[in-house]
Amino acid sequence: MYIHRNFTHPGGVSPMKQEKVEGKKVEEKKKKKKAFDYSKKQDYSGTTPTSEAITEFVTPQNNLELALSAVGGVGTGAGKLGSKFLKTKVGQKVVSKIPWLKSLTKPITKVAKGAKGTKTTKGDFDFSKKNDYSTGGKPKGGVDGGSIKVDKNYKYETFDAKTTPRSVTDATNVKGTDLDNFVSKIDGPVDYSKGITKLPNKSGREFVKVDLPNGGEQIFYKSSGGGGKAGSQGEWIPFEGFGVNAGRKGWFVKTGSQGTFHGKPIETIFTGKGANTKSHGVYEQIKQLGLDPWEEVAKGNLKIDKWGQGFKYGSKEYTKIAEQLKNMDL
């Protein structure tokens, strides 16, 4: 028994001291559980994220993550979770039943060992570089070795004799102008080589269909220069279909430009006679003067009322597409 301040307490310890003692024992137990054993060599591998691990976490590592990363932060997280799931036993069972899911987890880029920084192996596309196909190298089959689609059964548009050539090329101008307006609102130049479909050749000319960023499409053919138009050989011309010219079917519907140059009328002129006749469009005439036709339009010296094939029917983007097609091995 213990007497404290005229009160008798059992156990020989006061309530306050009893609480302190019991509390001390609890703390000691907690400390023992958290005690760090310094005698053992600690292995921190995998506990602290390295810069490589952080890069791997935030950078899309496969097609699934790349596709979902376009959505933003939520998509990136979903892509990582999806990749993790597909690597589990349950995920592998799902992949075995749906084979195409396997391609989603295929790595995008391989890093060369011992290289400074990130270096893609041969065959991978380097997204860090800006690829310009307007001059120089010719990517075979699209972007850096990609494949070009082929449509051997494509049916070309045909127009009867009642359809005027100008009404057809005016429609080309409307489509091209819409494309110019669309591209003017997005950042950077467009690489059209990513959406090329080869079409059947006609009359010895090559044809392709080009997918446009505004959701449309435009057919181009490669001019042979055999029609007597000066400067047209090897040029890619926007094409709508075949028409009737002087009773002859299968004519490539096309028109020339008309306008004024320094206030004076200008249009297609013809030189030579018979089989040696050559046509010189407005675009070619300005080039023969040592001037850039599009710059003359921008300066206001050249005003076009009707756009012709030399100007790709008034579309600067169609002009860029034609240049990219010239620098591709199709």
Backbone as numpy.savetxt, mean C-alpha at the origin, in Angstrom:
# Nx Ny Nz CAx CAy CAz Cx Cy Cz
-1.44 -15.41 87.77 -2.30 -14.21 87.77 -1.42 -12.97 87.77
-1.93 -11.90 87.17 -1.18 -10.66 87.13 -2.10 -9.52 87.49
-1.66 -8.67 88.53 -2.48 -7.54 88.97 -1.88 -6.27 88.40
-2.71 -5.53 87.63 -2.25 -4.27 87.06 -3.35 -3.24 87.22
-2.99 -2.13 87.94 -3.95 -1.04 88.18 -5.25 -1.59 88.77
-5.07 -2.40 89.84 -6.20 -2.97 90.59 -7.05 -3.95 89.79
-6.53 -4.40 88.60 -7.28 -5.41 87.83 -6.46 -6.68 87.76
-7.16 -7.80 87.90 -6.46 -9.09 87.85 -6.56 -9.66 86.45
-5.38 -10.03 85.87 -5.36 -10.55 84.49 -4.81 -11.97 84.47
-5.46 -12.88 83.79 -4.96 -14.26 83.69 -3.77 -14.33 82.73
-2.92 -15.34 82.91 -1.81 -15.56 81.98 -0.56 -14.79 82.35
-0.61 -13.91 83.26 0.58 -13.20 83.72 1.06 -12.10 82.80
0.27 -11.77 81.75 0.67 -10.70 80.84 -0.49 -9.76 80.62
-0.21 -8.48 80.62 -1.28 -7.49 80.45 -1.82 -7.56 79.03
-3.11 -7.12 78.84 -3.71 -7.15 77.49 -2.90 -6.39 76.47
-2.37 -5.24 76.86 -1.61 -4.40 75.92 -0.34 -5.11 75.50
0.37 -5.71 76.50 1.59 -6.43 76.18 1.29 -7.68 75.38
0.13 -8.32 75.73 -0.27 -9.52 75.01 -0.46 -9.22 73.52
-1.12 -8.09 73.21 -1.36 -7.68 71.83 -0.05 -7.41 71.12
0.90 -6.76 71.88 2.20 -6.46 71.28 2.96 -7.73 70.95
2.92 -8.67 71.88 3.62 -9.94 71.68 3.06 -10.69 70.49
1.70 -10.79 70.46 1.05 -11.51 69.36 1.31 -10.83 68.02
1.25 -9.48 68.04 1.50 -8.73 66.82 2.91 -8.93 66.32
3.85 -8.98 67.28 5.26 -9.18 66.92 5.46 -10.53 66.25
4.77 -11.56 66.76 4.89 -12.90 66.19 4.37 -12.94 64.75
3.24 -12.22 64.51 2.66 -12.17 63.16 3.63 -11.51 62.19
4.23 -10.39 62.62 5.17 -9.68 61.79 6.37 -10.54 61.45
6.85 -11.29 62.45 8.01 -12.15 62.23 7.70 -13.24 61.20
6.45 -13.75 61.28 6.03 -14.76 60.31 6.02 -14.18 58.91
5.48 -12.93 58.79 5.41 -12.27 57.49 6.82 -12.04 56.94
7.71 -11.59 57.84 9.09 -11.33 57.43 9.77 -12.59 56.96
9.47 -13.70 57.65 10.08 -14.97 57.27 9.64 -15.40 55.89
8.35 -15.12 55.56 7.83 -15.49 54.25 8.46 -14.67 53.14
8.74 -13.39 53.43 9.28 -12.49 52.43 10.80 -12.44 52.42
11.40 -13.17 53.32 12.86 -13.12 53.45 13.53 -13.50 52.14
14.53 -12.73 51.75 15.25 -12.94 50.50 16.52 -13.73 50.78
16.72 -14.81 50.10 17.87 -15.67 50.34 19.05 -15.19 49.49
19.93 -14.44 50.11 21.08 -13.89 49.40 22.17 -14.93 49.14
22.06 -16.07 49.77 23.08 -17.11 49.61 22.98 -17.79 48.25
21.78 -17.65 47.62 21.57 -18.28 46.31 21.80 -17.29 45.19
22.34 -17.80 44.08 22.57 -16.96 42.91 21.23 -16.80 42.18
20.81 -15.55 42.06 19.49 -15.29 41.47 19.57 -15.20 39.94
18.60 -15.79 39.28 18.53 -15.75 37.82 17.40 -14.82 37.40
17.79 -13.71 36.77 16.77 -12.72 36.39 16.34 -12.86 34.93
16.82 -13.86 34.24 16.46 -14.00 32.82 14.96 -14.17 32.68
14.40 -13.37 31.82 12.96 -13.47 31.57 12.13 -12.63 32.51
12.74 -12.02 33.53 11.95 -11.22 34.47 11.95 -9.75 34.09
13.02 -9.30 33.42 13.09 -7.91 33.01 13.07 -7.83 31.50
12.12 -7.08 30.87 12.04 -7.02 29.42 13.23 -6.28 28.81
13.92 -6.92 27.87 15.02 -6.26 27.18 14.44 -5.38 26.07
15.32 -4.57 25.45 14.84 -3.70 24.37 14.30 -4.53 23.22
14.94 -5.72 22.98 14.46 -6.59 21.91 13.06 -7.12 22.21
12.85 -7.46 23.51 11.55 -8.00 23.91 10.47 -6.94 23.79
10.81 -5.70 24.18 9.85 -4.60 24.09 9.49 -4.35 22.63
10.54 -4.35 21.76 10.30 -4.14 20.33 9.39 -5.22 19.76
9.63 -6.47 20.20 8.81 -7.59 19.72 7.37 -7.44 20.18
7.18 -6.88 21.38 5.82 -6.75 21.92 5.03 -5.69 21.17
5.66 -4.55 20.86 4.93 -3.44 20.23 4.91 -3.54 18.71
5.80 -4.35 18.11 5.87 -4.46 16.66 5.14 -5.71 16.19
4.29 -5.60 15.14 3.59 -6.77 14.60 4.61 -7.82 14.15
4.44 -9.06 14.64 5.38 -10.12 14.32 4.88 -11.08 13.25
3.57 -11.00 12.93 3.04 -11.87 11.90 1.87 -11.20 11.21
1.29 -11.89 10.21 0.23 -11.29 9.39 -1.01 -10.94 10.21
-1.34 -11.77 11.21 -2.50 -11.50 12.05 -2.31 -10.19 12.82
-1.14 -10.03 13.44 -0.87 -8.82 14.22 -0.79 -7.60 13.34
-0.20 -7.77 12.12 -0.09 -6.65 11.20 -1.45 -6.14 10.78
-2.36 -7.07 10.46 -3.70 -6.68 10.01 -4.47 -5.96 11.11
-4.44 -6.52 12.35 -5.20 -5.93 13.44 -4.56 -4.65 13.98
-3.24 -4.45 13.76 -2.57 -3.25 14.25 -3.08 -2.01 13.54
-3.65 -2.20 12.33 -4.19 -1.07 11.58 -5.36 -0.42 12.30
-6.02 -1.18 13.18 -7.16 -0.66 13.94 -6.70 0.31 15.02
-5.48 0.12 15.51 -4.97 0.96 16.59 -4.57 0.13 17.78
-4.51 0.78 18.96 -4.08 0.11 20.19 -4.87 -1.13 20.52
-6.19 -1.06 20.40 -7.05 -2.21 20.71 -6.74 -3.36 19.75
-6.57 -3.03 18.46 -6.26 -4.05 17.47 -4.93 -4.71 17.72
-3.93 -3.91 18.13 -2.60 -4.46 18.41 -2.67 -5.48 19.54
-3.41 -5.11 20.61 -3.57 -6.03 21.75 -4.29 -7.30 21.35
-5.33 -7.15 20.52 -6.09 -8.32 20.07 -5.21 -9.23 19.23
-4.36 -8.62 18.40 -3.46 -9.40 17.56 -2.49 -10.21 18.39
-1.94 -9.59 19.46 -1.00 -10.30 20.33 -1.68 -11.47 21.04
-2.90 -11.23 21.53 -3.65 -12.29 22.22 -3.99 -13.43 21.26
-4.37 -13.03 20.01 -4.71 -14.03 19.02 -3.51 -14.91 18.68
-2.34 -14.28 18.54 -1.11 -15.03 18.24 -0.79 -16.01 19.36
-0.93 -15.51 20.60 -0.64 -16.34 21.77 -1.56 -17.55 21.83
-2.84 -17.32 21.53 -3.83 -18.41 21.56 -3.52 -19.47 20.52
-3.15 -19.03 19.30 -2.89 -19.98 18.22 -1.66 -20.85 18.48
-0.82 -20.43 19.43 0.37 -21.21 19.77 0.09 -22.25 20.86
-1.08 -22.13 21.52 -1.44 -23.09 22.57 -1.92 -24.40 21.95
-2.07 -25.45 22.80 -2.53 -26.75 22.31 -3.92 -26.64 21.70
-4.78 -25.88 22.40 -6.16 -25.70 21.90 -6.11 -24.95 20.57
-5.25 -23.91 20.52 -5.12 -23.13 19.29 -4.62 -23.96 18.14
-3.66 -24.87 18.40 -3.11 -25.72 17.36 -4.17 -26.68 16.80
-5.09 -27.11 17.67 -6.18 -27.97 17.22 -7.09 -27.21 16.26
-7.33 -25.93 16.61 -8.16 -25.08 15.75 -7.49 -24.90 14.39
-6.15 -24.64 14.41 -5.39 -24.45 13.18 -5.43 -25.71 12.31
-5.37 -26.91 12.96 -5.40 -28.17 12.20 -6.71 -28.35 11.45
-7.79 -27.78 12.00 -9.10 -27.89 11.35 -9.31 -26.78 10.32
-8.62 -25.63 10.52 -8.72 -24.50 9.60 -7.30 -24.15 9.15
-6.75 -24.86 8.15 -5.36 -24.72 7.73 -4.91 -23.29 7.41
-5.78 -22.45 6.81 -5.34 -21.12 6.41 -4.99 -20.23 7.58
-5.42 -20.62 8.80 -5.05 -19.82 9.98 -3.55 -19.87 10.23
-2.91 -20.96 9.76 -1.47 -21.12 9.99 -0.68 -20.00 9.33
-1.16 -19.54 8.16 -0.44 -18.48 7.44 -0.49 -17.15 8.18
-1.49 -16.99 9.06 -1.61 -15.73 9.80 -0.49 -15.55 10.81
0.06 -16.66 11.30 1.11 -16.57 12.32 2.50 -16.67 11.71
2.59 -16.63 10.38 3.89 -16.66 9.73 4.61 -15.35 9.96
5.87 -15.39 10.42 6.63 -14.15 10.71 6.73 -13.26 9.49
6.69 -11.93 9.74 6.77 -10.96 8.64 8.22 -10.73 8.23
9.08 -10.49 9.21 10.46 -10.14 8.92 11.41 -10.93 9.78
12.51 -11.36 9.22 13.54 -12.06 9.96 14.71 -11.11 10.16
15.26 -11.08 11.38 16.39 -10.21 11.67 17.68 -10.98 11.52
18.59 -10.44 10.73 19.86 -11.11 10.50 20.71 -11.06 11.75
21.27 -12.22 12.18 22.07 -12.29 13.39 23.37 -11.52 13.22
23.74 -10.80 14.28 25.01 -10.07 14.27 24.94 -8.76 13.52
23.77 -8.43 12.94 23.67 -7.19 12.20 23.41 -6.02 13.13
23.88 -4.86 12.74 23.64 -3.66 13.53 22.27 -3.13 13.18
21.43 -2.98 14.18 20.08 -2.51 13.92 19.25 -3.62 13.29
18.14 -3.24 12.68 17.25 -4.22 12.07 17.54 -4.33 10.59
17.80 -5.52 10.14 18.11 -5.75 8.74 17.27 -6.91 8.23
16.53 -6.66 7.17 15.67 -7.72 6.65 16.47 -8.65 5.76
16.10 -9.92 5.76 16.79 -10.90 4.93 16.32 -10.76 3.50
17.07 -11.33 2.59 16.75 -11.21 1.18 15.37 -11.80 0.88
14.59 -11.05 0.14 13.26 -11.50 -0.20 12.18 -10.80 0.60
12.55 -10.23 1.75 11.58 -9.48 2.55 11.50 -8.05 2.02
10.33 -7.44 2.13 10.17 -6.06 1.69 10.56 -5.10 2.80
11.44 -4.15 2.50 11.92 -3.21 3.51 10.99 -2.01 3.55
10.10 -1.97 4.54 9.12 -0.88 4.64 9.76 0.42 5.10
11.02 0.38 5.57 11.67 1.59 6.06 12.14 2.47 4.91
12.22 1.88 3.70 12.68 2.64 2.55 11.51 3.08 1.69
11.67 4.26 1.08 10.63 4.77 0.20 10.95 4.29 -1.21
10.10 3.47 -1.78 10.36 2.91 -3.09 9.79 3.79 -4.18
10.66 4.24 -5.06 10.24 5.11 -6.15 10.48 4.38 -7.47
9.40 4.03 -8.18 9.55 3.28 -9.42 9.39 4.18 -10.64
9.36 5.51 -10.43 9.19 6.41 -11.56 10.43 6.41 -12.44
11.59 6.12 -11.87 12.83 6.04 -12.63 13.66 4.88 -12.10
14.67 4.49 -12.86 15.61 3.50 -12.36 15.09 2.08 -12.42
15.27 1.36 -11.31 14.98 -0.08 -11.25 13.57 -0.44 -11.65
13.46 -1.64 -12.19 12.16 -2.13 -12.63 11.74 -3.32 -11.78
10.78 -3.13 -10.88 10.32 -4.27 -10.08 9.58 -5.26 -10.94
10.04 -6.50 -10.96 9.37 -7.51 -11.78 8.21 -8.11 -11.02
7.03 -7.99 -11.61 5.86 -8.61 -10.99 5.37 -7.86 -9.78
5.34 -6.51 -9.84 4.78 -5.74 -8.74 5.84 -5.20 -7.83
5.56 -5.14 -6.54 6.47 -4.54 -5.58 7.57 -5.50 -5.18
8.81 -5.18 -5.58 9.98 -5.98 -5.19 9.76 -7.49 -5.29
9.33 -7.93 -6.46 9.22 -9.37 -6.67 7.86 -9.96 -6.35
6.86 -9.13 -6.07 5.53 -9.65 -5.79 4.91 -10.21 -7.07
3.77 -10.85 -6.97 3.15 -11.47 -8.13 2.09 -10.57 -8.73
1.98 -10.60 -10.06 0.97 -9.84 -10.79 -0.16 -10.78 -11.16
-1.38 -10.33 -10.94 -2.54 -11.17 -11.28 -2.73 -11.22 -12.80
-3.38 -12.26 -13.25 -3.65 -12.43 -14.68 -5.11 -12.80 -14.87
-5.78 -12.12 -15.80 -7.17 -12.44 -16.13 -7.23 -12.71 -17.63
-7.19 -13.99 -17.98 -7.18 -14.37 -19.40 -8.56 -14.30 -20.05
-9.60 -14.18 -19.24 -10.97 -14.19 -19.77 -11.64 -12.82 -19.77
-10.87 -11.79 -19.55 -11.46 -10.45 -19.47 -12.09 -10.05 -20.81
-13.29 -9.46 -20.73 -14.01 -9.01 -21.92 -13.98 -7.49 -22.00
-13.43 -6.96 -23.08 -13.31 -5.51 -23.25 -14.64 -4.89 -23.69
-14.81 -3.64 -23.33 -16.00 -2.89 -23.71 -15.95 -2.59 -25.21
-17.09 -2.63 -25.86 -17.17 -2.26 -27.28 -18.27 -1.22 -27.45
-18.03 -0.29 -28.35 -18.99 0.80 -28.60 -19.43 0.75 -30.06
-20.70 1.07 -30.30 -21.20 1.08 -31.68 -20.86 2.40 -32.36
-21.23 2.50 -33.62 -20.89 3.67 -34.42 -21.57 4.95 -33.93
-22.64 4.81 -33.16 -23.36 5.99 -32.67 -22.63 6.67 -31.50
-21.74 5.95 -30.87 -21.01 6.49 -29.72 -19.81 7.29 -30.21
-19.78 8.56 -29.88 -18.67 9.41 -30.34 -17.43 9.17 -29.50
-16.25 9.20 -30.12 -15.01 9.03 -29.37 -14.85 10.03 -28.22
-15.27 11.28 -28.48 -15.10 12.30 -27.46 -15.94 12.02 -26.22
-17.13 11.47 -26.40 -17.97 11.15 -25.23 -17.31 10.07 -24.38
-16.57 9.17 -25.04 -15.88 8.10 -24.31 -14.70 8.67 -23.53
-13.87 9.48 -24.19 -12.68 10.02 -23.51 -13.04 11.10 -22.49
-14.19 11.74 -22.66 -14.66 12.68 -21.63 -14.94 11.92 -20.33
-15.46 10.71 -20.47 -15.72 9.87 -19.29 -14.40 9.50 -18.62
-13.36 9.25 -19.44 -12.03 8.95 -18.89 -11.52 10.15 -18.10
-11.75 11.34 -18.64 -11.32 12.57 -17.96 -12.01 12.72 -16.60
-13.29 12.40 -16.54 -14.04 12.52 -15.28 -13.47 11.56 -14.24
-13.19 10.33 -14.64 -12.64 9.34 -13.72 -11.24 9.76 -13.24
-10.44 10.25 -14.19 -9.08 10.67 -13.83 -9.07 11.87 -12.91
-9.97 12.81 -13.14 -10.06 14.00 -12.28 -10.51 13.61 -10.88
-11.45 12.68 -10.79 -11.89 12.20 -9.47 -10.73 11.56 -8.72
-9.89 10.80 -9.44 -8.73 10.17 -8.81 -7.74 11.22 -8.33
-7.49 12.24 -9.15 -6.58 13.33 -8.76 -7.05 14.00 -7.47
-8.34 14.28 -7.38 -8.90 14.92 -6.19 -8.76 14.04 -4.96
-8.98 12.73 -5.16 -8.87 11.79 -4.04 -7.43 11.72 -3.52
-6.48 11.57 -4.43 -5.07 11.42 -4.04 -4.53 12.70 -3.41
-5.07 13.86 -3.80 -4.60 15.13 -3.24 -4.88 15.24 -1.74
-5.78 14.41 -1.24 -6.16 14.46 0.18 -5.45 13.41 1.04
-4.59 12.61 0.42 -3.87 11.59 1.19 -2.38 11.91 1.17
-1.64 11.35 2.12 -0.22 11.63 2.23 0.61 10.75 1.31
1.59 11.38 0.68 2.57 10.63 -0.08 2.09 10.14 -1.43
3.04 9.78 -2.32 2.68 9.25 -3.64 2.13 7.83 -3.53
1.37 7.44 -4.53 0.76 6.10 -4.54 1.60 5.16 -5.40
1.87 3.98 -4.88 2.58 2.95 -5.64 1.53 2.05 -6.30
1.25 2.31 -7.57 0.19 1.59 -8.28 0.62 0.19 -8.71
1.92 -0.11 -8.60 2.39 -1.43 -9.04 1.87 -2.56 -8.18
1.27 -2.23 -7.03 0.74 -3.26 -6.14 -0.58 -3.87 -6.62
-1.26 -3.16 -7.52 -2.59 -3.63 -7.96 -2.71 -3.74 -9.46
-1.84 -4.54 -10.06 -1.84 -4.69 -11.51 -2.38 -6.06 -11.90
-3.28 -6.08 -12.89 -3.78 -7.33 -13.44 -3.53 -7.34 -14.95
-2.81 -8.35 -15.41 -2.56 -8.45 -16.85 -3.81 -8.98 -17.54
-4.15 -8.34 -18.67 -5.32 -8.72 -19.45 -4.86 -9.28 -20.80
-5.77 -9.91 -21.55 -5.38 -10.48 -22.85 -4.87 -9.42 -23.82
-3.83 -9.74 -24.58 -3.31 -8.83 -25.60 -4.32 -8.72 -26.75
-4.36 -7.54 -27.36 -5.23 -7.32 -28.52 -4.46 -6.53 -29.57
-4.53 -6.99 -30.80 -3.86 -6.32 -31.92 -2.39 -6.03 -31.64
-1.75 -6.97 -30.96 -0.33 -6.83 -30.67 0.00 -5.87 -29.53
-1.01 -5.39 -28.81 -0.78 -4.47 -27.70 -1.01 -5.17 -26.36
-0.23 -4.76 -25.39 -0.39 -5.28 -24.03 -1.46 -4.45 -23.30
-2.22 -5.12 -22.45 -3.25 -4.46 -21.66 -3.11 -4.82 -20.18
-3.36 -3.86 -19.32 -3.38 -4.13 -17.88 -4.55 -3.38 -17.25
-4.99 -3.91 -16.14 -6.02 -3.22 -15.34 -5.35 -2.78 -14.05
-5.54 -1.51 -13.68 -4.89 -0.96 -12.49 -5.94 -0.65 -11.43
-5.75 -1.19 -10.23 -6.64 -0.88 -9.11 -6.28 0.50 -8.57
-7.29 1.32 -8.32 -7.08 2.69 -7.87 -7.40 2.84 -6.39
-6.72 3.75 -5.69 -6.93 3.90 -4.24 -8.32 4.40 -3.85
-9.05 4.97 -4.81 -10.40 5.44 -4.50 -11.45 4.36 -4.72
-10.98 3.13 -4.99 -11.91 2.01 -5.17 -12.24 1.71 -6.61
-11.80 2.56 -7.54 -12.08 2.33 -8.95 -10.99 1.53 -9.62
-11.05 1.45 -10.93 -10.04 0.76 -11.71 -9.94 1.41 -13.08
-8.78 1.27 -13.73 -8.60 1.85 -15.05 -7.73 0.92 -15.89
-8.18 0.70 -17.14 -7.42 -0.11 -18.07 -6.43 0.78 -18.83
-5.23 0.26 -19.07 -4.23 0.93 -19.89 -3.74 -0.05 -20.95
-3.38 0.48 -22.12 -2.72 -0.37 -23.12 -1.40 0.29 -23.51
-0.48 -0.56 -23.95 0.84 -0.06 -24.33 0.85 0.22 -25.83
1.05 1.48 -26.18 1.01 1.87 -27.58 2.21 1.32 -28.35
1.95 0.81 -29.55 3.01 0.27 -30.40 3.61 1.36 -31.28
2.91 2.50 -31.36 3.37 3.58 -32.24 3.04 3.33 -33.68
2.37 2.19 -33.95 2.06 1.82 -35.32 0.93 2.63 -35.94
0.20 3.36 -35.11 -0.91 4.15 -35.63 -0.49 5.48 -36.21
0.82 5.75 -36.21 1.31 6.99 -36.81 1.30 8.18 -35.88
1.06 7.96 -34.59 1.06 9.09 -33.64 2.47 9.31 -33.12
3.02 10.45 -33.35 4.39 10.76 -32.94 4.55 10.72 -31.42
5.64 10.10 -30.98 5.96 10.06 -29.55 5.14 9.10 -28.73
4.33 8.26 -29.38 3.43 7.39 -28.60 4.00 6.00 -28.34
5.02 5.59 -29.10 5.54 4.24 -28.96 6.05 3.97 -27.54
5.54 2.87 -26.94 5.95 2.50 -25.59 5.18 3.20 -24.49
4.32 4.15 -24.86 3.52 4.88 -23.86 2.32 4.04 -23.43
1.96 4.14 -22.15 0.77 3.47 -21.64 -0.39 4.47 -21.65
-1.45 4.11 -22.34 -2.57 5.03 -22.57 -3.84 4.51 -21.87
-4.56 5.38 -21.16 -5.84 4.96 -20.56 -6.80 4.50 -21.66
-7.54 3.45 -21.38 -8.37 2.83 -22.41 -9.75 2.49 -21.84
-10.78 2.77 -22.65 -12.16 2.47 -22.23 -12.77 1.32 -23.04
-12.40 1.21 -24.30 -12.96 0.14 -25.12 -12.70 0.33 -26.59
-13.24 -0.60 -27.38 -13.07 -0.57 -28.84 -14.31 0.04 -29.48
-14.08 0.81 -30.54 -15.20 1.44 -31.23 -15.13 1.21 -32.72
-15.88 2.01 -33.45 -15.93 1.91 -34.91 -15.39 3.20 -35.50
-14.43 3.10 -36.41 -13.84 4.27 -37.04 -13.80 4.05 -38.55
-14.51 4.92 -39.27 -14.59 4.81 -40.74 -15.09 3.43 -41.15
-16.06 2.91 -40.39 -16.65 1.62 -40.71 -15.82 0.44 -40.23
-14.66 0.71 -39.63 -13.77 -0.38 -39.19 -13.97 -0.63 -37.70
-14.32 -1.88 -37.37 -14.52 -2.23 -35.96 -13.17 -2.55 -35.30
-13.19 -2.58 -33.98 -11.97 -2.90 -33.25 -10.99 -1.75 -33.14
-11.48 -0.53 -33.40 -10.61 0.66 -33.32 -10.42 1.06 -31.86
-9.18 1.37 -31.48 -8.88 1.83 -30.13 -9.43 3.24 -29.96
-10.46 3.40 -29.16 -11.08 4.71 -28.99 -10.11 5.66 -28.29
-9.80 6.76 -28.97 -8.89 7.76 -28.42 -9.17 9.10 -29.08
-8.77 10.16 -28.42 -8.94 11.50 -28.98 -7.72 12.35 -28.66
-7.55 13.47 -29.39 -6.44 14.39 -29.16 -6.88 15.58 -28.33
-5.91 16.34 -27.87 -6.20 17.53 -27.05 -6.49 18.75 -27.92
-7.25 19.67 -27.36 -7.55 20.95 -28.03 -7.49 22.05 -26.99
-6.98 23.22 -27.40 -6.92 24.34 -26.47 -6.23 25.53 -27.07
-5.60 26.34 -26.23 -4.87 27.52 -26.71 -3.50 27.55 -26.03
-2.50 28.01 -26.81 -1.14 28.15 -26.27 -0.74 29.61 -26.48
-0.57 30.30 -25.36 -0.30 31.75 -25.39 -1.39 32.49 -26.18
-2.62 32.03 -25.98 -3.76 32.70 -26.60 -4.09 32.24 -28.01
-3.26 31.39 -28.63 -3.50 30.93 -29.99 -4.00 29.50 -29.99
-4.96 29.17 -30.86 -5.51 27.82 -30.90 -4.43 26.77 -31.18
-4.55 25.64 -30.53 -3.62 24.54 -30.75 -4.38 23.22 -30.69
-4.09 22.33 -31.62 -4.71 21.02 -31.67 -3.79 20.07 -32.43
-4.22 18.83 -32.60 -3.41 17.84 -33.30 -3.17 18.27 -34.74
-1.92 18.14 -35.20 -1.59 18.45 -36.59 -1.06 17.18 -37.26
-1.14 17.14 -38.58 -0.71 15.96 -39.33 0.40 16.34 -40.31
1.38 15.49 -40.40 2.49 15.70 -41.34 2.63 14.45 -42.21
3.20 14.64 -43.40 3.41 13.51 -44.30 2.15 13.18 -45.09
2.26 12.18 -45.93 1.13 11.77 -46.75 1.01 10.25 -46.81
-0.21 9.80 -47.03 -0.47 8.37 -47.21 -0.03 7.56 -46.01
0.74 6.50 -46.29 1.19 5.61 -45.22 2.20 6.28 -44.30
2.78 7.38 -44.74 3.78 8.09 -43.93 3.18 9.22 -43.09
1.87 9.28 -43.08 1.21 10.34 -42.31 1.44 10.13 -40.82
1.82 11.20 -40.16 2.02 11.17 -38.70 1.18 12.25 -38.05
0.64 11.91 -36.89 -0.14 12.90 -36.13 0.69 13.38 -34.95
0.63 14.67 -34.68 1.38 15.27 -33.58 0.38 15.95 -32.65
0.13 15.34 -31.52 -0.81 15.90 -30.56 -0.25 17.13 -29.86
-1.10 17.80 -29.11 -0.70 19.02 -28.39 0.44 18.74 -27.42
0.34 17.64 -26.71 1.37 17.28 -25.72 2.73 17.14 -26.41
2.75 16.44 -27.55 3.99 16.22 -28.27 4.53 17.53 -28.86
3.66 18.39 -29.33 4.08 19.67 -29.90 4.79 20.54 -28.86
4.25 20.56 -27.65 4.86 21.36 -26.57 6.21 20.75 -26.18
6.31 19.42 -26.17 7.57 18.76 -25.85 8.63 19.08 -26.91
8.22 19.15 -28.17 9.15 19.45 -29.26 9.71 20.86 -29.14
9.03 21.72 -28.39 9.53 23.08 -28.15 10.52 23.11 -26.98
10.75 21.93 -26.38 11.67 21.85 -25.23 11.02 22.27 -23.93
9.69 22.21 -23.88 8.95 22.63 -22.69 8.24 21.44 -22.05
7.94 21.58 -20.77 7.17 20.56 -20.06 5.69 20.91 -20.19
4.91 20.07 -20.89 3.49 20.38 -21.13 2.69 20.66 -19.85
2.91 19.85 -18.80 2.16 20.05 -17.56 2.56 21.35 -16.87
3.83 21.74 -16.98 4.28 23.01 -16.39 3.66 24.20 -17.11
3.53 24.07 -18.43 2.91 25.14 -19.22 1.43 25.29 -18.85
0.79 24.16 -18.52 -0.59 24.21 -18.06 -0.65 24.92 -16.71
0.27 24.59 -15.82 0.30 25.20 -14.48 0.57 26.70 -14.55
1.40 27.12 -15.49 1.73 28.55 -15.64 0.59 29.33 -16.29
-0.33 28.60 -16.93 -1.44 29.28 -17.60 -1.15 29.60 -19.05
0.05 29.23 -19.53 0.41 29.47 -20.93 -0.38 28.54 -21.86
-0.61 27.33 -21.37 -1.35 26.34 -22.15 -2.68 26.06 -21.46
-3.76 26.34 -22.17 -5.09 26.10 -21.64 -5.79 25.03 -22.49
-6.16 23.95 -21.82 -6.76 22.82 -22.53 -8.28 22.84 -22.37
-8.96 22.81 -23.51 -10.42 22.73 -23.51 -10.89 21.27 -23.58
-10.16 20.47 -24.35 -10.46 19.05 -24.50 -9.16 18.27 -24.28
-9.18 17.40 -23.29 -7.98 16.64 -22.97 -7.86 15.41 -23.86
-6.65 15.16 -24.37 -6.39 14.02 -25.24 -5.46 13.00 -24.62
-5.07 11.99 -25.43 -4.31 10.88 -24.90 -2.91 11.27 -24.44
-2.31 12.30 -25.06 -0.98 12.74 -24.66 -0.94 13.17 -23.20
-2.02 13.82 -22.76 -2.14 14.27 -21.36 -2.84 13.23 -20.50
-2.96 12.02 -21.02 -3.66 10.93 -20.32 -5.06 11.40 -19.91
-5.67 12.17 -20.82 -7.03 12.67 -20.67 -7.21 13.55 -19.42
-6.15 14.31 -19.13 -6.26 15.35 -18.10 -6.00 14.92 -16.68
-5.51 13.70 -16.48 -5.27 13.22 -15.12 -3.77 13.11 -14.83
-3.34 13.84 -13.82 -1.93 13.76 -13.41 -1.62 12.38 -12.82
-2.59 11.79 -12.13 -2.38 10.46 -11.56 -2.28 9.40 -12.66
-3.08 9.55 -13.72 -2.98 8.62 -14.84 -1.59 8.75 -15.49
-1.06 9.98 -15.50 0.28 10.20 -16.04 1.32 9.47 -15.18
1.14 9.53 -13.86 2.06 8.84 -12.94 1.94 7.32 -13.07
0.71 6.85 -13.26 0.50 5.41 -13.46 1.24 4.95 -14.71
1.12 5.74 -15.79 1.77 5.40 -17.05 3.29 5.32 -16.87
3.86 6.23 -16.08 5.30 6.22 -15.84 5.71 4.98 -15.05
4.92 4.62 -14.05 5.23 3.44 -13.25 5.14 2.17 -14.09
4.15 2.11 -14.98 3.99 0.94 -15.85 5.18 0.82 -16.81
5.71 1.94 -17.28 6.86 1.93 -18.20 8.08 1.36 -17.50
8.16 1.50 -16.19 9.33 1.07 -15.45 9.11 -0.27 -14.74
8.15 -1.02 -15.24 7.90 -2.37 -14.70 8.10 -3.41 -15.79
8.62 -4.57 -15.39 8.72 -5.69 -16.33 7.42 -6.49 -16.25
6.55 -6.24 -17.18 5.23 -6.88 -17.18 5.20 -8.09 -18.09
